[in-house]
Structure formats: C-alpha cells, structure tokens
Amino acid sequence: METFQKTTLIFTIIGAINWGLIGFFDFNLVESLFGMESMLPKIVYAIVGICGLINVGILFNHFEVKEK
C-alpha cells in the first residue's frame, strides 16, 4: 500500500508544480510536453485529479488511525 500512496503523491506533486508554473509564469508544462490538441493532457489531468482525491482519503484515514 505504501508504494500506491507514494505513486499517488508523486502525481499530485506533478499537478501542483504544473499549477504553480501556470500561476506564476503562465506556462503549462503538461500541454507543452504533450501538445494542446492531444488527448494526453486530458488523461494526465484526470490521473492527477484522481490521485488528489485518493490523497484526501489517505489524509483522513491517517487522522483516524492517530486518534485511536
């Protein structure tokens, strides 16, 4: 399970870096790597979004374990 958690965290960090680049420099790394018209950026965004939701679940699960 630890490998799964680390993998989802890596994708979430990639998404955060991309959003930081967009916010600070108006540069979208994902679209520059895969092209704007390609389906790949949408797939990457979907994977990052799913991983973010999984990390929210892991966060709350971690809080529940600490309270017991």
SERO-4910 file (N, C-alpha, C, O; in steps of 0.05 Angstrom, whole numbers):
BEGIN
 pado doro    nc1    nc2    nc3   cac1   cac2   cac3    cc1    cc2    cc3    oc1    oc2    oc3
  Met    A     16    -24      0      0      0      0     17     25      0      9     46    -11
  Glu    A     41     24     12     58     47     14     67     56    -14     69     80    -19
  Thr    A     72     37    -32     80     44    -60     57     59    -74     62     78    -88
  Phe    A     33     49    -70     10     62    -82      7     91    -72      2    109    -87
  Gln    A     10     95    -46      8    121    -34     30    140    -45     24    163    -51
  Lys    A     54    130    -47     76    146    -58     71    154    -87     77    176    -95
  Thr    A     61    135   -102     55    140   -131     34    162   -133     37    180   -150
  Thr    A     12    160   -118     -9    180   -120      2    207   -110     -5    228   -121
  Leu    A     19    207    -90     31    232    -81     49    244   -102     49    269   -105
  Ile    A     64    229   -117     81    239   -138     64    252   -160     71    274   -169
  Phe    A     42    239   -168     24    252   -188     12    277   -177      8    297   -193
  Thr    A      5    278   -152     -6    302   -140     14    325   -140      8    348   -145
  Ile    A     39    318   -134     61    338   -134     65    348   -163     70    372   -166
  Ile    A     65    331   -182     68    339   -210     46    359   -217     51    379   -230
  Gly    A     21    353   -209     -1    372   -214      3    398   -200     -3    419   -212
  Ala    A     13    398   -176     18    423   -161     40    439   -175     37    464   -177
  Ile    A     60    426   -184     82    441   -198     71    453   -223     77    476   -230
  Asn    A     55    438   -238     43    449   -263     26    473   -257     27    493   -271
  Trp    A      9    471   -236     -8    494   -229      9    518   -220      2    541   -225
  Gly    A     31    513   -206     49    535   -198     61    548   -223     63    573   -224
  Leu    A     69    532   -242     80    544   -267     59    560   -282     65    581   -293
  Ile    A     35    550   -282     13    565   -295      8    592   -280      5    613   -293
  Gly    A      7    591   -254      1    614   -238     23    635   -239     17    659   -241
  Phe    A     48    627   -237     70    646   -236     80    655   -263     87    678   -267
  Phe    A     81    636   -282     93    642   -308     75    639   -332     84    643   -355
  Asp    A     50    632   -328     31    627   -350     43    607   -370     41    610   -394
  Phe    A     54    586   -358     67    564   -374     55    538   -365     58    530   -342
  Asn    A     42    524   -384     31    498   -378     50    476   -387     52    471   -411
  Leu    A     63    464   -369     83    443   -375     71    419   -388     82    408   -407
  Val    A     48    410   -379     35    386   -390     28    390   -419     33    373   -436
  Glu    A     16    413   -425      8    418   -453     32    424   -471     32    417   -495
  Ser    A     53    434   -460     77    438   -476     91    412   -482    104    409   -503
  Leu    A     89    393   -464    101    366   -469     85    349   -488     96    336   -505
  Phe    A     58    350   -485     41    331   -500     25    345   -522     13    331   -538
  Gly    A     25    371   -524     10    386   -544    -18    392   -534    -30    377   -519
  Met    A    -28    415   -544    -54    424   -535    -77    408   -547    -97    403   -534
  Glu    A    -74    399   -571    -95    385   -585    -95    355   -579   -114    341   -588
  Ser    A    -76    345   -565    -74    317   -560    -93    309   -537   -101    326   -521
  Met    A    -99    284   -536   -116    273   -514    -99    268   -489   -110    265   -467
  Leu    A    -73    267   -492    -56    260   -469    -57    280   -446    -58    272   -423
  Pro    A    -58    307   -451    -61    325   -428    -86    320   -412    -86    322   -387
  Lys    A   -108    314   -425   -133    308   -410   -130    283   -393   -140    282   -371
  Ile    A   -116    263   -404   -111    239   -389    -94    245   -364    -99    235   -342
  Val    A    -73    261   -368    -55    268   -346    -71    283   -325    -68    278   -301
  Tyr    A    -87    303   -334   -103    318   -314   -122    300   -299   -127    304   -275
  Ala    A   -134    281   -313   -153    262   -300   -138    245   -279   -148    241   -257
  Ile    A   -115    236   -286    -99    219   -268    -91    236   -243    -92    226   -221
  Val    A    -82    260   -248    -74    278   -225    -98    283   -207    -95    283   -183
  Gly    A   -121    288   -219   -145    294   -203   -153    270   -187   -160    273   -163
  Ile    A   -153    246   -198   -159    222   -184   -139    217   -161   -147    210   -139
  Cys    A   -114    221   -167    -93    218   -146    -97    238   -123    -92    231   -100
  Gly    A   -105    262   -130   -110    282   -109   -133    273    -91   -131    277    -67
  Leu    A   -154    262   -103   -177    252    -87   -168    229    -69   -177    227    -46
  Ile    A   -152    212    -80   -142    189    -65   -125    199    -41   -127    189    -19
  Asn    A   -109    220    -46    -92    231    -24   -109    244     -3   -102    243     21
  Val    A   -132    256    -10   -150    266     11   -160    244     28   -162    246     53
  Gly    A   -168    221     15   -176    198     31   -155    187     49   -160    180     72
  Ile    A   -130    186     39   -108    177     55   -103    196     79    -97    187    101
  Leu    A   -106    222     74   -102    242     95   -122    237    118   -115    236    141
  Phe    A   -148    234    111   -168    230    132   -165    202    145   -170    200    169
  Asn    A   -156    182    130   -151    156    142   -128    158    162   -128    145    183
  His    A   -108    174    156    -85    178    173    -94    191    200    -84    183    221
  Phe    A   -112    210    198   -122    223    222   -138    203    239   -136    204    264
  Glu    A   -154    186    227   -170    167    242   -152    147    257   -157    140    280
  Val    A   -130    138    244   -112    119    257    -98    132    281    -94    119    301
  Lys    A    -90    158    279    -76    171    301    -94    175    325    -84    174    348
  Glu    A   -120    179    321   -138    183    343   -143    159    360   -149    161    384
  Lys    A   -140    135    349   -146    110    363   -125    103    383   -127     83    397
***
